[in-house]
Amino acid sequence: MPSLRNMRLQIRSVKSISQVTRALEAVSASRVRKAQLAVLATRQYAAKALQILQHLSEQPGIFASTGSLHPLLQARQNVRTVTIVLFTSDRGLCGAYNTNALRAALNFAREQTVPVRFVAIGKKGRDLLLRRRQDVVGEFIHVPATPAFVEIAPIGRLVVDDFLAGRTDRVYLVYTEFVNMLRQVPHVMQVLPLQPESEAARKAAGEARAHGPLAAYTYEPSREELLDVIIPRFTQLQVYQALLEAQASEHAARMTAMRNATDNAKDLINSLQLDYNKARQLSITSDMLDIAGGAEALAKAG
């Protein structure tokens, strides 16, 4: 059994760790609310941007089978390279958040039949990818806690430029989607070439139009000029929204992990305190027995 001094040191050490975890939980709790509000606001903006893009895509002459597609919307028949943008955190102590995102990215990469390149957002993801000898062609670390759109724009420009230059034929975002404070789900989304409308959404939109007139809009300047501005910006918006989702998930995961760590530390302190009290009581009882035995020996000797 360890000495009483070692047990006191161990209890003091666990108490110090619990203070740190409690402080990290408080910090994450204050940040996750702001991140959650930012995610909800961005979702609405992204939905409206997608609605405009879908309407433009349905206009005659723009995306007809005989017409010319916008370069960021044109799917390539011969896919030679795939790029995965992986969103992780710069710091740890957030449970399985980084591990789950990396696992989703690597599992998706194994399903590809062509070489896969990675762009790492976050120090943890970059280190984990390099440790597994993956092809990391770009990294963005020390992302601001509350990033502005212009601060994230270089990430979107990187993937757009690579796609237009032919260095990659498909771009996917792998991030952790924020569902609620206790649930964050790794998500894989294709961002290039852009897919304006899924078949299910198109069918649902067709049913809705059957019950009402089709809205007509006049665009100034031309639709082609609008597409040149909207599509790259929409790509950057998807990256921005994915980052906000990832940050909200990170704060929620860290808050939950630190709360569990604090609770476990309390249980460990109680257990160690009980063992310490038992050991101290045993030590006191042993000392009293030694004193009683010495006194009895002196009485017999006298």
C-alpha positions as CSV (number, residue, x, y, z in Angstrom):
1,M,0.0,0.0,0.0
2,P,1.4,3.5,-0.9
3,S,2.4,5.7,2.0
4,L,0.0,8.4,3.3
5,R,2.2,11.1,1.8
6,N,2.0,9.6,-1.7
7,M,-1.8,9.3,-1.3
8,R,-2.1,12.9,-0.3
9,L,0.0,13.9,-3.3
10,Q,-2.1,11.8,-5.6
11,I,-5.3,13.4,-4.3
12,R,-3.9,16.9,-4.7
13,S,-2.8,16.0,-8.3
14,V,-6.3,14.8,-9.2
15,K,-7.9,17.9,-7.7
16,S,-5.6,20.1,-9.8
17,I,-6.6,18.2,-12.9
18,S,-10.3,18.5,-12.1
19,Q,-9.9,22.3,-11.8
20,V,-8.4,22.4,-15.3
21,T,-11.1,20.3,-16.8
22,R,-13.8,22.4,-15.1
23,A,-12.2,25.5,-16.5
24,L,-12.1,24.0,-20.0
25,E,-15.7,23.0,-19.7
26,A,-16.7,26.5,-18.8
27,V,-14.7,28.0,-21.7
28,S,-16.2,25.5,-24.2
29,A,-19.7,26.2,-22.8
30,S,-19.3,29.9,-23.5
31,R,-18.0,29.3,-27.0
32,V,-20.4,26.7,-28.1
33,R,-23.4,29.0,-27.9
34,K,-21.8,31.6,-30.1
35,A,-20.7,28.8,-32.6
36,Q,-24.2,27.4,-32.6
37,L,-25.8,30.7,-33.4
38,A,-23.3,31.2,-36.2
39,V,-24.0,27.8,-37.7
40,L,-27.8,28.4,-37.7
41,A,-27.3,31.8,-39.4
42,T,-25.0,30.3,-42.0
43,R,-27.4,27.5,-42.8
44,Q,-30.1,29.9,-43.7
45,Y,-27.8,32.0,-45.9
46,A,-26.5,28.8,-47.6
47,A,-30.0,27.6,-48.3
48,K,-30.9,30.9,-50.0
49,A,-27.7,30.8,-52.1
50,L,-28.5,27.3,-53.2
51,Q,-32.0,28.3,-54.1
52,I,-30.7,31.0,-56.4
53,L,-28.2,28.7,-57.9
54,Q,-30.9,26.1,-58.5
55,H,-33.2,28.6,-60.2
56,L,-30.3,29.8,-62.4
57,S,-29.6,26.2,-63.3
58,E,-33.1,25.6,-64.5
59,Q,-33.1,28.5,-66.9
60,P,-33.2,27.4,-70.6
61,G,-29.9,27.7,-72.5
62,I,-27.7,27.7,-69.4
63,F,-27.4,24.1,-68.5
64,A,-29.1,22.4,-71.4
65,S,-27.5,19.2,-72.6
66,T,-26.4,20.9,-75.8
67,G,-25.1,24.0,-74.0
68,S,-21.9,24.8,-72.2
69,L,-21.7,24.1,-68.5
70,H,-20.0,26.4,-66.1
71,P,-16.5,24.9,-65.4
72,L,-17.3,24.4,-61.6
73,L,-20.5,22.5,-62.5
74,Q,-19.2,20.3,-65.2
75,A,-18.6,16.7,-64.0
76,R,-15.6,15.1,-65.6
77,Q,-15.9,11.6,-67.1
78,N,-12.3,10.6,-66.4
79,V,-11.7,11.2,-62.7
80,R,-7.9,11.0,-62.0
81,T,-7.5,12.7,-58.6
82,V,-9.8,13.3,-55.6
83,T,-9.2,16.0,-53.0
84,I,-10.6,15.7,-49.5
85,V,-10.7,18.7,-47.2
86,L,-10.6,17.4,-43.6
87,F,-11.8,19.7,-40.8
88,T,-10.4,19.0,-37.3
89,S,-9.3,21.0,-34.3
90,D,-6.0,22.6,-33.4
91,R,-6.2,21.4,-29.8
92,G,-7.1,18.1,-28.2
93,L,-9.1,17.3,-25.1
94,C,-12.3,17.0,-27.1
95,G,-13.0,13.3,-26.8
96,A,-13.2,11.3,-30.0
97,Y,-14.0,14.3,-32.2
98,N,-10.8,14.3,-34.2
99,T,-10.6,10.5,-34.4
100,N,-14.1,10.2,-35.8
101,A,-13.5,12.8,-38.4
102,L,-10.3,11.2,-39.5
103,R,-11.8,7.8,-39.6
104,A,-14.6,9.0,-41.8
105,A,-12.1,10.7,-44.2
106,L,-9.8,7.6,-44.4
107,N,-12.8,5.2,-44.9
108,F,-14.0,7.4,-47.7
109,A,-10.5,7.6,-49.2
110,R,-10.2,3.8,-49.2
111,E,-13.4,3.6,-51.3
112,Q,-11.9,5.7,-54.1
113,T,-10.2,4.0,-57.0
114,V,-8.0,7.0,-57.8
115,P,-5.2,8.8,-55.8
116,V,-6.5,11.0,-53.0
117,R,-5.1,14.3,-51.9
118,F,-5.8,15.9,-48.5
119,V,-6.2,19.5,-47.4
120,A,-6.0,19.6,-43.6
121,I,-7.9,22.2,-41.6
122,G,-6.6,22.0,-38.1
123,K,-3.3,20.9,-36.5
124,K,-4.6,17.6,-35.2
125,G,-5.9,16.4,-38.6
126,R,-2.6,17.4,-40.3
127,D,-0.5,15.5,-37.7
128,L,-2.7,12.4,-37.9
129,L,-2.7,12.4,-41.7
130,L,1.1,12.8,-41.9
131,R,1.5,10.1,-39.3
132,R,-0.4,7.8,-41.6
133,R,1.7,8.9,-44.6
134,Q,-1.2,10.5,-46.5
135,D,-0.7,13.0,-49.4
136,V,-1.3,16.4,-47.7
137,V,-1.1,19.2,-50.3
138,G,-2.3,22.0,-48.1
139,E,-2.8,22.9,-44.4
140,F,-4.6,25.7,-42.5
141,I,-3.9,25.8,-38.8
142,H,-4.6,28.3,-36.0
143,V,-8.0,29.1,-37.5
144,P,-9.7,32.0,-35.5
145,A,-12.3,31.0,-32.9
146,T,-14.9,33.2,-34.6
147,P,-13.7,33.4,-38.2
148,A,-15.0,35.9,-40.7
149,F,-15.9,34.9,-44.2
150,V,-12.9,36.7,-45.7
151,E,-10.5,34.8,-43.4
152,I,-11.8,31.4,-44.7
153,A,-11.9,32.5,-48.4
154,P,-8.4,31.3,-49.1
155,I,-9.5,27.7,-48.4
156,G,-12.3,28.0,-51.0
157,R,-10.0,29.6,-53.5
158,L,-7.4,26.8,-53.1
159,V,-9.9,24.1,-54.0
160,V,-11.5,26.1,-56.8
161,D,-8.1,26.9,-58.4
162,D,-7.0,23.3,-58.1
163,F,-10.2,22.1,-59.8
164,L,-10.1,24.7,-62.6
165,A,-6.4,23.9,-63.2
166,G,-7.1,20.2,-63.5
167,R,-5.0,19.2,-60.4
168,T,-8.1,17.5,-59.0
169,D,-11.4,16.3,-60.5
170,R,-13.6,16.1,-57.4
171,V,-13.5,17.9,-54.1
172,Y,-15.1,16.6,-50.9
173,L,-15.5,18.2,-47.5
174,V,-15.3,15.9,-44.5
175,Y,-16.4,17.7,-41.3
176,T,-18.4,17.0,-38.2
177,E,-22.0,18.2,-38.5
178,F,-23.4,19.8,-35.4
179,V,-26.8,18.1,-34.5
180,N,-27.1,19.0,-30.8
181,M,-24.9,19.4,-27.7
182,L,-24.7,15.6,-27.3
183,R,-24.6,14.4,-30.9
184,Q,-22.1,15.4,-33.6
185,V,-22.0,13.3,-36.8
186,P,-19.1,13.1,-39.3
187,H,-20.4,14.1,-42.7
188,V,-19.0,13.8,-46.3
189,M,-20.2,16.3,-48.9
190,Q,-19.2,16.8,-52.5
191,V,-18.5,20.5,-53.1
192,L,-16.9,20.3,-56.6
193,P,-18.2,19.9,-59.2
194,L,-21.3,21.6,-57.6
195,Q,-24.5,19.6,-57.7
196,P,-27.2,22.2,-57.8
197,E,-30.2,19.9,-57.2
198,S,-30.6,16.3,-56.4
199,E,-33.1,14.0,-58.2
200,A,-35.3,13.8,-55.1
201,A,-35.3,17.6,-54.7
202,R,-36.0,18.1,-58.4
203,K,-39.0,15.7,-58.2
204,A,-40.3,17.5,-55.1
205,A,-39.9,20.9,-56.8
206,G,-41.8,19.6,-59.9
207,E,-44.7,18.4,-57.7
208,A,-44.8,21.8,-56.0
209,R,-44.8,23.6,-59.4
210,A,-47.7,21.5,-60.5
211,H,-49.9,23.1,-57.9
212,G,-48.9,26.7,-58.8
213,P,-47.4,29.0,-61.4
214,L,-43.7,29.0,-62.1
215,A,-42.0,32.1,-60.9
216,A,-40.2,34.2,-63.4
217,Y,-37.2,36.4,-62.6
218,T,-35.2,39.0,-64.5
219,Y,-31.5,39.0,-63.9
220,E,-29.1,41.9,-64.2
221,P,-26.4,41.5,-65.4
222,S,-26.7,38.4,-67.5
223,R,-27.1,34.9,-66.0
224,E,-23.6,34.0,-67.2
225,E,-22.0,36.9,-65.3
226,L,-24.0,36.0,-62.2
227,L,-22.8,32.4,-62.4
228,D,-19.2,33.5,-62.6
229,V,-19.7,35.3,-59.3
230,I,-22.2,33.1,-57.5
231,I,-20.7,29.7,-58.0
232,P,-17.2,30.4,-56.7
233,R,-18.7,32.3,-53.8
234,F,-21.1,29.4,-53.1
235,T,-18.2,27.0,-53.0
236,Q,-16.4,29.3,-50.5
237,L,-19.7,29.5,-48.5
238,Q,-19.9,25.7,-48.3
239,V,-16.4,25.6,-46.9
240,Y,-17.2,28.4,-44.4
241,Q,-20.4,26.6,-43.3
242,A,-18.5,23.3,-42.9
243,L,-15.9,25.1,-40.7
244,L,-18.6,26.6,-38.5
245,E,-20.2,23.2,-38.2
246,A,-16.9,21.7,-37.2
247,Q,-16.1,24.4,-34.6
248,A,-19.5,24.1,-33.0
249,S,-19.1,20.3,-32.9
250,E,-15.6,20.7,-31.4
251,H,-16.7,23.0,-28.6
252,A,-19.7,20.7,-27.8
253,A,-17.5,17.6,-27.8
254,R,-14.8,19.3,-25.6
255,M,-17.5,20.5,-23.2
256,T,-18.9,17.0,-22.9
257,A,-15.5,15.4,-22.6
258,M,-14.4,17.9,-19.9
259,R,-17.6,17.4,-18.0
260,N,-17.1,13.7,-18.0
261,A,-13.5,14.1,-17.0
262,T,-14.5,16.4,-14.1
263,D,-17.1,13.9,-12.9
264,N,-14.6,11.0,-13.1
265,A,-12.1,13.1,-11.2
266,K,-14.6,13.7,-8.4
267,D,-15.3,10.0,-8.2
268,L,-11.6,9.2,-8.2
269,I,-11.0,11.8,-5.4
270,N,-13.8,10.3,-3.3
271,S,-12.3,6.8,-3.8
272,L,-8.8,8.0,-3.0
273,Q,-10.0,10.0,0.0
274,L,-11.7,6.8,1.3
275,D,-8.6,4.8,0.8
276,Y,-6.6,7.5,2.5
277,N,-8.9,7.6,5.5
278,K,-8.7,3.9,5.8
279,A,-4.9,3.9,5.7
280,R,-4.7,6.8,8.2
281,Q,-7.1,5.0,10.5
282,L,-5.0,1.8,10.2
283,S,-1.8,3.8,10.9
284,I,-3.4,5.4,14.0
285,T,-4.7,2.1,15.3
286,S,-1.3,0.5,14.7
287,D,0.4,3.4,16.7
288,M,-2.1,3.1,19.5
289,L,-1.5,-0.7,19.7
290,D,2.3,-0.1,19.8
291,I,1.8,2.5,22.7
292,A,-0.5,0.2,24.6
293,G,1.9,-2.8,24.1
294,G,4.8,-0.6,25.3
295,A,2.9,0.6,28.4
296,E,1.9,-3.0,29.3
297,A,5.5,-4.1,28.9
298,L,6.7,-1.3,31.2
299,A,4.1,-2.2,33.7
300,K,5.2,-5.8,33.8
301,A,8.8,-4.8,34.0
302,G,8.1,-2.6,37.0
